[in-house]
Amino acid sequence: ETTTNQKIESHFFEGELKLEGYKKVKRAIDSSVIIDLISEAEAYEYFESSGYLSKDSLLFYFEDCFNEVVGVLINSKGYTFKEAKELLKNLIKKFRMIPLKRTDKSKFFEPIVEEMNKQVVKMRGVGYSIGEIDKISIACFVAEGINFVHATDNGYIETCRAFNINVLKFPTQKRRLDEKIKKALFKRW
C-alpha cells in the first residue's frame, strides 16, 4: 500500500491531501475547460502556470468528448474542422492528457451518477441538471478514482462533489477579468 502526502496549492484549494494507494494525483478535465484552454490564450496561460501539470499529476479527459469539443470550437468559436481537430490534438499532446474510455466498470456507475444528479437538482434547482455525456464522463472519473476535476458548470461540479471528488472550478474569462480588476484596485490602496 502506497501512501503519499502532498501539499496542494491553487487559487481555489489549499491544504494537505492524503492519498491512499496512489503515487500521483489523478486529475480530470471537463470539456468546457478544454474549450476554454484552446480558445482563450489567458485560460491556457493560467492553467499552464498553475502547477496543475506537475510531474506528480496525471491529467485525464473523457475521450468521447472529443467530438463535442470540436463541434463547439467550430460552431461557437469560429474554427474550421481541421483547425479545431488539430488544436485539440495539440493540447492533448502538450498537456500529456490521458484518455478515459467508457468501460463496464464505468457503466456500473452511470445510474448512480444519474441518481446523484437528481439529488443535486432536488437540493439546488433545475439549473444543476447535467446532460447524458456529462453523466457518462463523471462515471468514468469515479471508476478511474480521479482525485480532482477541473470544471466550469455548477451542475457538473456539484455532482462530482457528491462523489467526494475534489473540484477546482476553472475560472471563466469573466471571472479571470474580475480577479484582475480587483487586484488592480487593491494595488492602488
C-alpha positions in Angstrom: 0.0 0.0 0.0 1.4 3.3 -1.0 0.6 6.5 0.9 1.6 9.9 -0.4 1.2 13.2 1.4 1.3 16.1 -0.9 1.0 19.9 -0.4 -1.6 21.2 -2.9 -1.9 24.9 -3.6 -4.1 26.7 -6.1 -6.3 29.7 -6.3 -9.3 27.7 -5.0 -7.9 25.0 -2.7 -5.0 24.8 -0.4 -4.0 22.2 2.2 -2.6 18.7 2.8 -4.0 15.9 0.8 -3.5 12.3 1.9 -3.9 9.9 -1.0 -4.2 6.2 -0.2 -2.9 3.8 -2.8 -1.8 6.5 -5.4 1.6 7.7 -6.2 0.3 10.5 -8.3 -2.6 12.9 -8.2 -5.2 11.9 -10.7 -6.8 15.0 -12.3 -9.6 15.1 -14.9 -10.6 18.0 -17.1 -14.2 18.7 -18.3 -14.8 19.5 -21.9 -15.8 23.1 -21.1 -12.3 23.7 -19.7 -10.7 22.1 -22.7 -12.7 24.5 -24.9 -11.5 27.5 -22.9 -7.9 26.3 -23.0 -8.0 26.2 -26.8 -10.0 29.3 -27.5 -8.7 31.7 -24.8 -5.0 32.4 -24.5 -5.4 33.7 -20.9 -7.0 30.4 -19.9 -4.2 28.4 -21.4 -1.5 30.6 -19.7 -3.4 30.4 -16.4 -3.7 26.6 -16.5 -0.1 26.1 -17.6 1.3 28.3 -14.8 -1.0 27.0 -12.1 1.1 23.9 -11.2 -1.7 21.5 -12.2 0.6 19.9 -14.8 3.3 18.9 -12.3 5.1 15.6 -12.7 3.1 14.4 -9.6 -0.1 14.7 -11.5 -1.8 12.7 -14.2 -4.3 14.6 -16.4 -7.3 12.7 -17.8 -10.1 13.6 -20.2 -13.2 11.7 -21.3 -12.4 10.6 -24.8 -16.0 10.7 -26.0 -16.0 14.5 -25.5 -13.6 14.9 -28.5 -16.4 15.4 -31.0 -18.3 17.7 -28.6 -15.2 19.9 -28.2 -14.5 20.0 -31.9 -18.2 20.9 -32.6 -18.2 23.8 -30.1 -14.9 25.1 -31.5 -16.4 25.2 -35.0 -19.9 26.4 -34.2 -19.2 28.8 -31.3 -15.6 29.8 -31.7 -15.3 30.1 -35.5 -12.6 27.5 -36.1 -12.6 25.2 -39.2 -12.9 21.5 -38.6 -9.3 21.0 -39.5 -8.1 23.8 -37.1 -10.3 22.6 -34.2 -9.2 18.9 -34.5 -5.5 19.9 -34.8 -5.7 22.3 -31.8 -7.4 19.7 -29.7 -4.8 17.1 -30.6 -2.0 19.5 -29.8 -3.5 20.4 -26.4 -3.8 16.7 -25.6 -0.2 16.1 -26.6 1.2 19.2 -24.9 -0.5 18.5 -21.6 0.1 14.7 -21.8 -3.6 14.1 -21.3 -4.7 10.5 -20.9 -8.0 9.5 -22.5 -10.6 7.7 -20.4 -13.0 5.4 -22.2 -16.4 4.1 -21.2 -15.9 0.6 -19.6 -18.0 -2.0 -17.9 -16.8 -0.6 -14.6 -17.8 3.0 -15.5 -21.2 1.8 -16.9 -21.8 0.4 -13.4 -21.6 3.9 -12.0 -23.8 5.6 -14.7 -27.2 5.0 -13.0 -25.6 6.1 -9.7 -24.3 9.3 -11.2 -27.8 9.9 -12.7 -29.4 9.4 -9.2 -26.8 11.7 -7.6 -27.5 14.4 -10.1 -31.3 14.1 -9.4 -30.5 14.7 -5.7 -28.3 17.7 -6.6 -31.2 19.1 -8.8 -33.6 18.5 -5.9 -31.4 20.4 -3.5 -30.1 23.1 -5.8 -32.7 23.6 -8.6 -33.2 22.6 -12.2 -30.2 24.7 -13.4 -28.0 22.0 -11.9 -29.2 19.2 -14.2 -26.4 17.8 -16.4 -26.5 16.1 -19.8 -26.0 12.5 -20.7 -22.4 12.8 -21.8 -21.6 14.6 -18.5 -23.1 11.7 -16.5 -21.0 9.2 -18.5 -17.8 11.2 -18.1 -18.4 11.6 -14.3 -19.0 7.8 -14.1 -15.6 7.3 -15.9 -13.9 9.6 -13.4 -15.4 7.8 -10.5 -14.4 4.4 -11.9 -10.8 5.6 -12.5 -10.5 7.0 -9.0 -10.0 10.7 -10.1 -8.9 12.9 -7.2 -9.6 16.3 -8.8 -11.8 17.6 -11.6 -11.4 20.9 -13.3 -14.8 22.2 -14.5 -16.9 25.3 -15.0 -20.5 24.0 -14.9 -22.2 24.2 -11.5 -24.3 21.0 -12.0 -21.3 19.1 -13.1 -19.3 20.4 -10.2 -21.9 19.6 -7.5 -22.5 16.1 -9.0 -18.7 15.4 -8.8 -18.7 16.7 -5.2 -21.5 14.2 -4.4 -18.9 11.5 -5.1 -16.3 13.2 -2.9 -14.3 14.2 -5.9 -12.4 17.5 -5.2 -13.4 20.1 -7.7 -11.4 23.1 -8.8 -13.8 25.5 -10.5 -12.0 26.7 -13.5 -12.3 30.5 -13.7 -14.2 31.6 -16.8 -13.0 34.6 -18.8 -15.3 36.9 -16.9 -14.1 35.6 -13.6 -10.4 36.0 -14.5 -11.1 39.5 -15.7 -12.9 40.3 -12.4 -9.9 39.0 -10.5 -7.5 41.2 -12.5 -9.7 44.2 -11.8 -9.8 43.5 -8.1 -6.1 43.1 -7.9 -5.5 46.3 -9.8 -7.9 48.2 -7.5 -6.2 46.8 -4.4 -2.8 47.7 -5.6 -3.8 51.3 -5.7 -4.6 51.3 -2.0 
